[in-house]
Amino acid sequence: MTVMLLTKYNGSILGPIAKILGYLMNWIFIFLDKIGIPNIGLAIILFTIVIYMLLLPLTIKQQKFSKLSAKMSPELKAIQKKYEGKKDNESMQAMNLETQEIYAKYGVSPSGSCVQLLIQMPILFALYRVIYAIPAYVPMVKNVFSELVGELYKQEAQATEFLKNLTNSSMYSKQFTNELFLGGNKEYITNTYIDCLNRASSADWVSLKEKFSALSSVIDKAYGQLEVYNNFLGLNVSNSPSFTIKTAFAERNWLLIIGALLVPLLAGGTQWLNTKLMPQAASNDSASENDTMAQSMKAMNTTMPIMSAVFCLTLPVGMGIYWIAGAVIRCVQQVIINKHLDKIDIDEIVEKNKEKAKAKMAKKKEYVSQLNSKATINTKNIGVNTNMSQKQKEEALSRTENSRNNAKPGSLAEKANLVKQYNERNNK
């Protein structure tokens, strides 16, 4: 089994992305250290800004798709209404053809929005990995633990037993039972210790100092440096708002309680604002209110802000900072994108796409003509054998017709069948 490098994620897909994002986070933290403000909270904000700026082209494409989708929605619904209740093969093919023409007219793909999301999702998931495990990707932060962990390793049995019972150590329970840990692999054991200490609360550090009083100076040194790195507007980014509220209430520190409460409230509020700024689908009649997808989106837009607030109440403040920063950046981007899209002349786009569609249609007609010739030749070949009776010829033609009607998708027979239907419609 491969030795785990702290909490670096080694998955085949997200692992390499997280590694690249980790380099970015490290460069940002080094920059902040150079200018004298090495702070994890500030690094997360700058990191989030850079990531969303890099994703801006995809965001613009996605929002453009949403705006055009809202514009062409009435036309798509008209087609659906036109073929409502018609389940025969010819009607379904005609409906698909007319639907494709609408998408071509507006220059979008039915899967356009999904593609943008599929590209963004791995990046965002990998981004979570980096933020949740800062010491794994930022050596300066990891080095804060080095001396303390080295001393704790000398008292491995007692240290392991203590670290197992820290506030957030349950998430690393599998590491304590890993064969590398049990086998005495020093690198794996020290990395596990850093994982636990990185998620340790302020109360955990007090308990650690009481348990290992001989290491009090080393513990104070590590904790003092972490306070510089972790302190963001009075909040410790490694503690959760719920824990901060609990400890601050015992100390009657009302200012700290307000600050801790603001994290989940801002996370939910900015998320709600973000959903309101998103382009909304056009609604021409009350029927659209019953549309399943519209109802699902409405429910998601209602629940997501609430979920954001609940999650940020229990997750470390650092994750809350990321969610708030991300939502604020998306809101700013959305306002700018909306203004940009409002200036776009949809009719001009449609005209350009019509010209493109004509060029594609010319190529398609040439291809259809070739298929038509092949289909005609194949049909004529059935009657070439002069020794066949009229009845045999009719049976052969019937078999050919049935073969076309039951042709496999993408086969030459299916294409020949489409050519026949196309010709019959144009000759009427």
C-alpha positions as a Markdown table, in Angstrom:
| # | Residue | x | y | z |
|---|---|---|---|---|
| 1 | Met | 0.0 | 0.0 | 0.0 |
| 2 | Thr | 1.3 | 3.5 | -0.9 |
| 3 | Val | 2.3 | 5.7 | 2.0 |
| 4 | Met | -0.2 | 8.6 | 2.3 |
| 5 | Leu | 1.4 | 12.0 | 2.0 |
| 6 | Leu | -0.6 | 13.6 | 4.8 |
| 7 | Thr | -4.1 | 14.3 | 3.5 |
| 8 | Lys | -3.1 | 14.7 | -0.2 |
| 9 | Tyr | -5.7 | 13.0 | -2.2 |
| 10 | Asn | -4.3 | 10.4 | -4.6 |
| 11 | Gly | -7.4 | 9.5 | -6.7 |
| 12 | Ser | -6.8 | 8.9 | -10.4 |
| 13 | Ile | -9.1 | 11.9 | -11.4 |
| 14 | Leu | -9.2 | 14.4 | -8.6 |
| 15 | Gly | -5.7 | 13.6 | -7.3 |
| 16 | Pro | -3.8 | 15.3 | -10.2 |
| 17 | Ile | -6.2 | 18.3 | -10.2 |
| 18 | Ala | -5.8 | 18.7 | -6.4 |
| 19 | Lys | -2.0 | 18.6 | -6.8 |
| 20 | Ile | -2.1 | 21.5 | -9.3 |
| 21 | Leu | -4.5 | 23.5 | -7.1 |
| 22 | Gly | -2.2 | 22.7 | -4.1 |
| 23 | Tyr | 0.7 | 24.4 | -6.0 |
| 24 | Leu | -1.5 | 27.4 | -6.5 |
| 25 | Met | -2.5 | 27.6 | -2.8 |
| 26 | Asn | 1.2 | 27.2 | -1.8 |
| 27 | Trp | 2.2 | 30.1 | -4.1 |
| 28 | Ile | -0.5 | 32.3 | -2.7 |
| 29 | Phe | 0.5 | 31.6 | 0.9 |
| 30 | Ile | 4.2 | 32.3 | 0.0 |
| 31 | Phe | 3.2 | 35.6 | -1.5 |
| 32 | Leu | 1.2 | 36.5 | 1.6 |
| 33 | Asp | 4.2 | 35.6 | 3.8 |
| 34 | Lys | 6.5 | 37.8 | 1.7 |
| 35 | Ile | 4.2 | 40.8 | 2.2 |
| 36 | Gly | 3.9 | 40.0 | 5.9 |
| 37 | Ile | 0.4 | 38.7 | 6.2 |
| 38 | Pro | 0.6 | 34.8 | 6.1 |
| 39 | Asn | -3.0 | 34.0 | 6.8 |
| 40 | Ile | -4.9 | 30.9 | 5.8 |
| 41 | Gly | -8.3 | 32.7 | 5.7 |
| 42 | Leu | -7.0 | 35.4 | 3.4 |
| 43 | Ala | -5.2 | 32.7 | 1.3 |
| 44 | Ile | -8.5 | 30.9 | 0.9 |
| 45 | Ile | -10.2 | 34.1 | -0.4 |
| 46 | Leu | -7.4 | 34.8 | -2.9 |
| 47 | Phe | -7.3 | 31.2 | -3.9 |
| 48 | Thr | -11.1 | 31.2 | -4.5 |
| 49 | Ile | -10.9 | 34.4 | -6.6 |
| 50 | Val | -8.2 | 33.0 | -8.8 |
| 51 | Ile | -10.1 | 29.7 | -9.3 |
| 52 | Tyr | -13.3 | 31.4 | -10.3 |
| 53 | Met | -11.5 | 33.8 | -12.6 |
| 54 | Leu | -10.0 | 30.8 | -14.4 |
| 55 | Leu | -13.5 | 29.2 | -14.7 |
| 56 | Leu | -15.0 | 32.5 | -16.0 |
| 57 | Pro | -15.0 | 31.5 | -19.7 |
| 58 | Leu | -16.9 | 28.3 | -18.8 |
| 59 | Thr | -19.3 | 30.3 | -16.6 |
| 60 | Ile | -20.0 | 32.7 | -19.4 |
| 61 | Lys | -20.8 | 29.9 | -21.8 |
| 62 | Gln | -23.1 | 28.2 | -19.2 |
| 63 | Gln | -25.0 | 31.5 | -18.6 |
| 64 | Lys | -25.2 | 32.2 | -22.3 |
| 65 | Phe | -26.7 | 28.8 | -22.7 |
| 66 | Ser | -29.2 | 29.5 | -19.9 |
| 67 | Lys | -30.3 | 32.8 | -21.5 |
| 68 | Leu | -30.7 | 31.3 | -25.0 |
| 69 | Ser | -32.6 | 28.3 | -23.5 |
| 70 | Ala | -35.0 | 30.7 | -21.9 |
| 71 | Lys | -35.5 | 32.4 | -25.2 |
| 72 | Met | -36.1 | 29.3 | -27.2 |
| 73 | Ser | -38.2 | 27.5 | -24.5 |
| 74 | Pro | -41.6 | 28.7 | -26.0 |
| 75 | Glu | -40.6 | 27.3 | -29.4 |
| 76 | Leu | -39.6 | 23.9 | -27.9 |
| 77 | Lys | -42.8 | 23.8 | -26.0 |
| 78 | Ala | -44.8 | 24.5 | -29.2 |
| 79 | Ile | -43.1 | 21.5 | -30.9 |
| 80 | Gln | -43.9 | 19.3 | -27.9 |
| 81 | Lys | -47.5 | 20.4 | -28.0 |
| 82 | Lys | -47.7 | 19.8 | -31.8 |
| 83 | Tyr | -46.7 | 16.2 | -31.4 |
| 84 | Glu | -48.4 | 15.6 | -28.1 |
| 85 | Gly | -49.8 | 12.1 | -27.9 |
| 86 | Lys | -48.1 | 11.0 | -31.2 |
| 87 | Lys | -45.9 | 8.0 | -30.4 |
| 88 | Asp | -45.4 | 6.5 | -33.9 |
| 89 | Asn | -41.9 | 6.3 | -35.2 |
| 90 | Glu | -42.3 | 8.9 | -38.0 |
| 91 | Ser | -43.8 | 11.5 | -35.6 |
| 92 | Met | -41.0 | 11.0 | -33.1 |
| 93 | Gln | -38.4 | 11.4 | -35.8 |
| 94 | Ala | -40.1 | 14.5 | -37.1 |
| 95 | Met | -40.3 | 16.0 | -33.6 |
| 96 | Asn | -36.6 | 15.3 | -33.0 |
| 97 | Leu | -35.7 | 16.8 | -36.4 |
| 98 | Glu | -37.6 | 20.0 | -35.6 |
| 99 | Thr | -36.1 | 20.2 | -32.1 |
| 100 | Gln | -32.6 | 19.9 | -33.5 |
| 101 | Glu | -33.4 | 22.7 | -36.0 |
| 102 | Ile | -34.4 | 25.0 | -33.0 |
| 103 | Tyr | -31.1 | 24.2 | -31.2 |
| 104 | Ala | -29.2 | 24.8 | -34.4 |
| 105 | Lys | -31.1 | 28.1 | -34.9 |
| 106 | Tyr | -29.9 | 29.4 | -31.5 |
| 107 | Gly | -26.4 | 27.8 | -31.8 |
| 108 | Val | -26.5 | 25.7 | -28.7 |
| 109 | Ser | -26.3 | 22.0 | -27.9 |
| 110 | Pro | -28.9 | 20.1 | -25.8 |
| 111 | Ser | -26.0 | 19.0 | -23.6 |
| 112 | Gly | -24.2 | 22.3 | -23.6 |
| 113 | Ser | -24.9 | 23.2 | -19.9 |
| 114 | Cys | -24.1 | 19.7 | -18.8 |
| 115 | Val | -20.7 | 19.8 | -20.5 |
| 116 | Gln | -19.8 | 23.0 | -18.7 |
| 117 | Leu | -20.8 | 21.5 | -15.3 |
| 118 | Leu | -18.9 | 18.3 | -16.0 |
| 119 | Ile | -15.7 | 20.3 | -16.6 |
| 120 | Gln | -16.2 | 22.4 | -13.5 |
| 121 | Met | -17.2 | 19.7 | -11.0 |
| 122 | Pro | -13.9 | 17.8 | -10.8 |
| 123 | Ile | -12.1 | 21.2 | -10.3 |
| 124 | Leu | -14.5 | 22.2 | -7.5 |
| 125 | Phe | -14.3 | 18.8 | -5.7 |
| 126 | Ala | -10.5 | 18.9 | -5.9 |
| 127 | Leu | -10.6 | 22.4 | -4.5 |
| 128 | Tyr | -12.4 | 21.2 | -1.4 |
| 129 | Arg | -9.7 | 18.6 | -0.9 |
| 130 | Val | -7.0 | 21.3 | -0.9 |
| 131 | Ile | -8.8 | 23.7 | 1.5 |
| 132 | Tyr | -9.7 | 20.8 | 3.9 |
| 133 | Ala | -6.1 | 19.8 | 4.1 |
| 134 | Ile | -4.0 | 22.9 | 3.9 |
| 135 | Pro | -0.8 | 21.4 | 5.6 |
| 136 | Ala | -0.7 | 18.7 | 2.9 |
| 137 | Tyr | -0.3 | 21.3 | 0.2 |
| 138 | Val | 1.4 | 24.2 | 2.0 |
| 139 | Pro | 4.8 | 23.2 | 3.4 |
| 140 | Met | 5.0 | 26.3 | 5.6 |
| 141 | Val | 1.9 | 25.3 | 7.5 |
| 142 | Lys | 3.0 | 21.7 | 7.8 |
| 143 | Asn | 6.4 | 22.8 | 9.2 |
| 144 | Val | 4.6 | 24.3 | 12.1 |
| 145 | Phe | 3.7 | 20.8 | 13.4 |
| 146 | Ser | 7.1 | 19.2 | 12.6 |
| 147 | Glu | 8.9 | 19.8 | 15.9 |
| 148 | Leu | 5.9 | 18.9 | 18.1 |
| 149 | Val | 5.0 | 15.8 | 16.1 |
| 150 | Gly | 8.7 | 14.7 | 16.3 |
| 151 | Glu | 8.5 | 14.9 | 20.1 |
| 152 | Leu | 5.1 | 13.2 | 20.2 |
| 153 | Tyr | 6.4 | 10.3 | 18.1 |
| 154 | Lys | 8.9 | 9.6 | 20.9 |
| 155 | Gln | 5.9 | 8.9 | 23.1 |
| 156 | Glu | 4.0 | 7.1 | 20.4 |
| 157 | Ala | 1.7 | 4.9 | 22.6 |
| 158 | Gln | 0.5 | 7.8 | 24.8 |
| 159 | Ala | 0.3 | 10.3 | 21.8 |
| 160 | Thr | -1.7 | 7.9 | 19.7 |
| 161 | Glu | -4.2 | 7.2 | 22.5 |
| 162 | Phe | -4.6 | 10.9 | 23.1 |
| 163 | Leu | -4.9 | 12.0 | 19.5 |
| 164 | Lys | -7.6 | 9.3 | 18.9 |
| 165 | Asn | -9.9 | 11.2 | 21.3 |
| 166 | Leu | -9.5 | 14.7 | 19.9 |
| 167 | Thr | -12.7 | 16.5 | 18.8 |
| 168 | Asn | -12.4 | 15.8 | 15.1 |
| 169 | Ser | -10.2 | 12.7 | 15.1 |
| 170 | Ser | -13.0 | 10.4 | 14.2 |
| 171 | Met | -12.6 | 11.3 | 10.5 |
| 172 | Tyr | -9.1 | 9.8 | 10.7 |
| 173 | Ser | -10.0 | 6.6 | 12.6 |
| 174 | Lys | -9.2 | 4.4 | 9.6 |
| 175 | Gln | -5.6 | 5.7 | 9.6 |
| 176 | Phe | -5.0 | 4.5 | 13.1 |
| 177 | Thr | -6.0 | 0.9 | 12.0 |
| 178 | Asn | -4.1 | 1.1 | 8.7 |
| 179 | Glu | -1.4 | -1.6 | 8.3 |
| 180 | Leu | 1.3 | 1.1 | 7.8 |
| 181 | Phe | 0.4 | 2.8 | 11.1 |
| 182 | Leu | 0.2 | -0.6 | 13.0 |
| 183 | Gly | 3.5 | -1.6 | 11.3 |
| 184 | Gly | 5.3 | 1.4 | 12.7 |
| 185 | Asn | 5.8 | 3.4 | 9.5 |
| 186 | Lys | 7.2 | 6.6 | 10.8 |
| 187 | Glu | 6.1 | 8.8 | 7.9 |
| 188 | Tyr | 2.5 | 7.5 | 8.0 |
| 189 | Ile | 2.3 | 7.9 | 11.8 |
| 190 | Thr | 3.6 | 11.5 | 11.8 |
| 191 | Asn | 1.3 | 12.4 | 8.9 |
| 192 | Thr | -1.6 | 11.0 | 10.8 |
| 193 | Tyr | -0.6 | 13.1 | 13.9 |
| 194 | Ile | -0.5 | 16.2 | 11.7 |
| 195 | Asp | -3.9 | 15.4 | 10.3 |
| 196 | Cys | -5.4 | 15.2 | 13.8 |
| 197 | Leu | -3.6 | 18.3 | 15.1 |
| 198 | Asn | -4.7 | 20.3 | 12.0 |
| 199 | Arg | -8.3 | 19.7 | 12.9 |
| 200 | Ala | -7.8 | 20.1 | 16.7 |
| 201 | Ser | -9.9 | 22.7 | 18.4 |
| 202 | Ser | -8.5 | 25.3 | 20.9 |
| 203 | Ala | -9.7 | 23.2 | 23.8 |
| 204 | Asp | -7.9 | 20.2 | 22.3 |
| 205 | Trp | -4.6 | 22.2 | 22.4 |
| 206 | Val | -5.2 | 23.1 | 26.1 |
| 207 | Ser | -5.7 | 19.4 | 26.8 |
| 208 | Leu | -2.6 | 18.5 | 24.9 |
| 209 | Lys | -0.5 | 20.8 | 27.0 |
| 210 | Glu | -2.0 | 19.4 | 30.2 |
| 211 | Lys | -1.3 | 15.8 | 29.0 |
| 212 | Phe | 2.2 | 16.5 | 27.8 |
| 213 | Ser | 3.4 | 19.2 | 30.3 |
| 214 | Ala | 7.0 | 18.5 | 29.5 |
| 215 | Leu | 6.3 | 19.6 | 25.9 |
| 216 | Ser | 4.5 | 22.8 | 26.9 |
| 217 | Ser | 7.1 | 25.1 | 25.3 |
| 218 | Val | 7.0 | 23.2 | 22.0 |
| 219 | Ile | 3.2 | 23.1 | 22.1 |
| 220 | Asp | 3.0 | 26.9 | 22.8 |
| 221 | Lys | 5.3 | 27.6 | 19.9 |
| 222 | Ala | 3.3 | 25.5 | 17.5 |
| 223 | Tyr | 0.0 | 26.8 | 18.7 |
| 224 | Gly | 1.2 | 30.4 | 18.7 |
| 225 | Gln | 2.3 | 30.1 | 15.0 |
| 226 | Leu | -1.0 | 28.4 | 14.1 |
| 227 | Glu | -2.9 | 31.2 | 15.7 |
| 228 | Val | -1.1 | 33.7 | 13.4 |
| 229 | Tyr | -2.0 | 31.5 | 10.4 |
| 230 | Asn | -5.5 | 30.5 | 11.4 |
| 231 | Asn | -6.8 | 33.8 | 12.9 |
| 232 | Phe | -9.3 | 35.5 | 10.6 |
| 233 | Leu | -11.1 | 38.5 | 12.0 |
| 234 | Gly | -10.9 | 36.9 | 15.4 |
| 235 | Leu | -12.1 | 33.5 | 14.3 |
| 236 | Asn | -10.0 | 30.4 | 14.2 |
| 237 | Val | -10.4 | 28.9 | 10.7 |
| 238 | Ser | -9.8 | 25.4 | 12.0 |
| 239 | Asn | -12.7 | 25.6 | 14.5 |
| 240 | Ser | -16.3 | 25.2 | 13.5 |
| 241 | Pro | -18.8 | 28.1 | 14.2 |
| 242 | Ser | -20.8 | 25.8 | 16.5 |
| 243 | Phe | -17.7 | 25.0 | 18.6 |
| 244 | Thr | -16.7 | 28.7 | 18.7 |
| 245 | Ile | -20.2 | 29.7 | 19.8 |
| 246 | Lys | -20.1 | 27.1 | 22.6 |
| 247 | Thr | -16.8 | 28.2 | 24.0 |
| 248 | Ala | -17.4 | 31.9 | 23.5 |
| 249 | Phe | -20.7 | 31.6 | 25.3 |
| 250 | Ala | -19.0 | 30.1 | 28.3 |
| 251 | Glu | -16.6 | 33.1 | 28.3 |
| 252 | Arg | -19.4 | 35.5 | 27.6 |
| 253 | Asn | -17.6 | 36.8 | 24.5 |
| 254 | Trp | -20.6 | 38.1 | 22.6 |
| 255 | Leu | -18.5 | 39.7 | 19.9 |
| 256 | Leu | -17.0 | 36.3 | 19.0 |
| 257 | Ile | -20.5 | 34.7 | 19.1 |
| 258 | Ile | -21.8 | 37.3 | 16.6 |
| 259 | Gly | -18.7 | 36.7 | 14.4 |
| 260 | Ala | -19.2 | 32.9 | 14.5 |
| 261 | Leu | -23.0 | 33.2 | 13.7 |
| 262 | Leu | -22.2 | 35.5 | 10.7 |
| 263 | Val | -20.3 | 32.6 | 8.9 |
| 264 | Pro | -23.3 | 30.3 | 8.4 |
| 265 | Leu | -25.7 | 33.3 | 7.9 |
| 266 | Leu | -23.5 | 34.8 | 5.2 |
| 267 | Ala | -23.0 | 31.4 | 3.6 |
| 268 | Gly | -26.8 | 30.9 | 3.3 |
| 269 | Gly | -27.5 | 34.6 | 2.4 |
| 270 | Thr | -24.9 | 34.8 | -0.4 |
| 271 | Gln | -26.0 | 31.4 | -1.8 |
| 272 | Trp | -29.6 | 32.7 | -1.9 |
| 273 | Leu | -28.6 | 35.9 | -3.6 |
| 274 | Asn | -26.6 | 33.9 | -6.1 |
| 275 | Thr | -29.7 | 31.8 | -7.1 |
| 276 | Lys | -31.7 | 35.0 | -7.6 |
| 277 | Leu | -29.2 | 36.4 | -10.0 |
| 278 | Met | -29.1 | 33.3 | -12.1 |
| 279 | Pro | -31.0 | 33.6 | -15.5 |
| 280 | Gln | -34.6 | 32.3 | -15.0 |
| 281 | Ala | -36.5 | 30.3 | -17.6 |
| 282 | Ala | -39.2 | 32.2 | -19.4 |
| 283 | Ser | -42.7 | 31.5 | -18.3 |
| 284 | Asn | -45.5 | 32.3 | -20.7 |
| 285 | Asp | -48.3 | 30.4 | -19.0 |
| 286 | Ser | -49.2 | 28.7 | -15.8 |
| 287 | Ala | -48.4 | 25.3 | -17.4 |
| 288 | Ser | -44.7 | 25.9 | -17.0 |
| 289 | Glu | -45.3 | 26.1 | -13.2 |
| 290 | Asn | -46.2 | 22.4 | -13.3 |
| 291 | Asp | -43.1 | 21.5 | -15.3 |
| 292 | Thr | -41.1 | 18.9 | -13.3 |
| 293 | Met | -37.7 | 20.4 | -14.0 |
| 294 | Ala | -38.9 | 23.9 | -13.1 |
| 295 | Gln | -40.3 | 22.6 | -9.8 |
| 296 | Ser | -37.0 | 20.7 | -9.1 |
| 297 | Met | -35.0 | 23.8 | -9.7 |
| 298 | Lys | -37.2 | 25.9 | -7.5 |
| 299 | Ala | -36.9 | 23.4 | -4.7 |
| 300 | Met | -33.1 | 23.2 | -5.1 |
| 301 | Asn | -32.9 | 27.0 | -5.0 |
| 302 | Thr | -34.8 | 27.1 | -1.8 |
| 303 | Thr | -33.0 | 24.2 | 0.0 |
| 304 | Met | -29.4 | 25.0 | -1.1 |
| 305 | Pro | -29.1 | 28.3 | 0.9 |
| 306 | Ile | -30.5 | 26.5 | 4.0 |
| 307 | Met | -28.1 | 23.5 | 3.5 |
| 308 | Ser | -25.2 | 25.9 | 3.1 |
| 309 | Ala | -26.0 | 27.6 | 6.4 |
| 310 | Val | -26.3 | 24.2 | 8.2 |
| 311 | Phe | -23.1 | 22.8 | 6.8 |
| 312 | Cys | -21.1 | 25.9 | 7.5 |
| 313 | Leu | -22.3 | 25.8 | 11.1 |
| 314 | Thr | -20.6 | 22.5 | 11.7 |
| 315 | Leu | -17.7 | 22.6 | 9.3 |
| 316 | Pro | -14.4 | 24.5 | 10.0 |
| 317 | Val | -14.6 | 28.3 | 9.5 |
| 318 | Gly | -12.1 | 27.9 | 6.7 |
| 319 | Met | -14.7 | 26.0 | 4.6 |
| 320 | Gly | -17.3 | 28.7 | 5.4 |
| 321 | Ile | -14.9 | 31.4 | 4.2 |
| 322 | Tyr | -14.5 | 29.5 | 0.9 |
| 323 | Trp | -18.3 | 29.1 | 0.5 |
| 324 | Ile | -19.0 | 32.8 | 1.2 |
| 325 | Ala | -16.1 | 34.0 | -1.0 |
| 326 | Gly | -17.2 | 31.7 | -3.8 |
| 327 | Ala | -20.8 | 32.9 | -3.6 |
| 328 | Val | -19.8 | 36.6 | -3.5 |
| 329 | Ile | -17.5 | 36.1 | -6.5 |
| 330 | Arg | -20.3 | 34.3 | -8.4 |
| 331 | Cys | -22.7 | 37.1 | -7.6 |
| 332 | Val | -20.3 | 39.7 | -8.9 |
| 333 | Gln | -19.6 | 37.6 | -12.0 |
| 334 | Gln | -23.3 | 37.1 | -12.5 |
| 335 | Val | -24.1 | 40.8 | -12.5 |
| 336 | Ile | -21.3 | 41.5 | -15.0 |
| 337 | Ile | -22.3 | 38.5 | -17.2 |
| 338 | Asn | -26.0 | 39.5 | -17.1 |
| 339 | Lys | -25.0 | 43.0 | -18.3 |
| 340 | His | -22.9 | 41.5 | -21.0 |
| 341 | Leu | -25.6 | 39.1 | -22.1 |
| 342 | Asp | -28.2 | 41.8 | -22.1 |
| 343 | Lys | -26.2 | 43.7 | -24.7 |
| 344 | Ile | -26.2 | 40.6 | -27.0 |
| 345 | Asp | -28.6 | 40.8 | -29.9 |
| 346 | Ile | -30.3 | 37.5 | -29.9 |
| 347 | Asp | -31.8 | 38.1 | -33.4 |
| 348 | Glu | -28.3 | 38.7 | -34.7 |
| 349 | Ile | -27.1 | 35.4 | -33.2 |
| 350 | Val | -30.1 | 33.6 | -34.8 |
| 351 | Glu | -29.3 | 35.1 | -38.2 |
| 352 | Lys | -25.7 | 34.0 | -38.0 |
| 353 | Asn | -26.7 | 30.5 | -36.9 |
| 354 | Lys | -29.2 | 30.3 | -39.8 |
| 355 | Glu | -26.3 | 30.9 | -42.2 |
| 356 | Lys | -24.2 | 28.2 | -40.4 |
| 357 | Ala | -27.2 | 25.9 | -40.6 |
| 358 | Lys | -27.6 | 26.5 | -44.3 |
| 359 | Ala | -24.0 | 25.6 | -44.9 |
| 360 | Lys | -24.4 | 22.4 | -42.9 |
| 361 | Met | -27.6 | 21.6 | -44.7 |
| 362 | Ala | -25.8 | 21.9 | -48.1 |
| 363 | Lys | -23.3 | 19.3 | -46.9 |
| 364 | Lys | -26.0 | 17.2 | -45.5 |
| 365 | Lys | -28.0 | 17.3 | -48.8 |
| 366 | Glu | -24.9 | 16.1 | -50.7 |
| 367 | Tyr | -24.6 | 13.3 | -48.2 |
| 368 | Val | -28.4 | 12.5 | -48.4 |
| 369 | Ser | -28.1 | 12.5 | -52.2 |
| 370 | Gln | -25.4 | 9.9 | -52.0 |
| 371 | Leu | -27.4 | 7.8 | -49.6 |
| 372 | Asn | -30.5 | 8.2 | -51.8 |
| 373 | Ser | -28.6 | 6.9 | -54.8 |
| 374 | Lys | -27.4 | 3.9 | -52.8 |
| 375 | Ala | -30.8 | 3.2 | -51.5 |
| 376 | Thr | -32.3 | 3.4 | -55.0 |
| 377 | Ile | -29.7 | 1.0 | -56.4 |
| 378 | Asn | -30.2 | -1.4 | -53.6 |
| 379 | Thr | -34.0 | -1.4 | -54.2 |
| 380 | Lys | -33.6 | -1.9 | -58.0 |
| 381 | Asn | -31.2 | -4.8 | -57.4 |
| 382 | Ile | -34.0 | -6.8 | -55.9 |
| 383 | Gly | -35.7 | -7.1 | -59.3 |
| 384 | Val | -32.6 | -7.8 | -61.3 |
| 385 | Asn | -33.0 | -11.5 | -61.2 |
| 386 | Thr | -35.5 | -12.1 | -64.1 |
| 387 | Asn | -36.0 | -15.7 | -62.9 |
| 388 | Met | -37.9 | -14.4 | -59.8 |
| 389 | Ser | -41.7 | -14.5 | -60.0 |
| 390 | Gln | -43.8 | -11.4 | -59.3 |
| 391 | Lys | -44.8 | -12.8 | -56.0 |
| 392 | Gln | -41.1 | -13.4 | -55.0 |
| 393 | Lys | -40.2 | -9.8 | -56.0 |
| 394 | Glu | -43.1 | -8.4 | -53.9 |
| 395 | Glu | -42.0 | -10.5 | -50.9 |
| 396 | Ala | -38.4 | -9.3 | -51.3 |
| 397 | Leu | -39.5 | -5.7 | -51.5 |
| 398 | Ser | -41.7 | -6.3 | -48.4 |
| 399 | Arg | -38.7 | -7.8 | -46.5 |
| 400 | Thr | -36.6 | -4.8 | -47.5 |
| 401 | Glu | -39.2 | -2.4 | -46.3 |
| 402 | Asn | -39.6 | -4.2 | -42.9 |
| 403 | Ser | -35.8 | -4.2 | -42.6 |
| 404 | Arg | -35.7 | -0.5 | -43.0 |
| 405 | Asn | -38.5 | 0.2 | -40.5 |
| 406 | Asn | -36.8 | -2.0 | -37.9 |
| 407 | Ala | -33.3 | -0.8 | -38.7 |
| 408 | Lys | -30.8 | -0.4 | -35.9 |
| 409 | Pro | -30.0 | 3.2 | -34.9 |
| 410 | Gly | -27.0 | 4.5 | -36.9 |
| 411 | Ser | -27.1 | 1.7 | -39.5 |
| 412 | Leu | -27.2 | 2.4 | -43.3 |
| 413 | Ala | -30.7 | 0.9 | -43.4 |
| 414 | Glu | -31.9 | 3.5 | -40.9 |
| 415 | Lys | -30.2 | 6.3 | -42.9 |
| 416 | Ala | -31.8 | 5.1 | -46.1 |
| 417 | Asn | -35.2 | 5.0 | -44.4 |
| 418 | Leu | -34.7 | 8.6 | -43.2 |
| 419 | Val | -33.8 | 9.6 | -46.8 |
| 420 | Lys | -37.0 | 8.0 | -48.1 |
| 421 | Gln | -39.1 | 9.9 | -45.5 |
| 422 | Tyr | -37.3 | 13.1 | -46.3 |
| 423 | Asn | -38.0 | 12.7 | -50.0 |
| 424 | Glu | -41.6 | 11.9 | -49.4 |
| 425 | Arg | -42.2 | 15.0 | -47.3 |
| 426 | Asn | -40.4 | 17.3 | -49.9 |
| 427 | Asn | -42.4 | 15.8 | -52.8 |
| 428 | Lys | -45.7 | 16.5 | -51.2 |
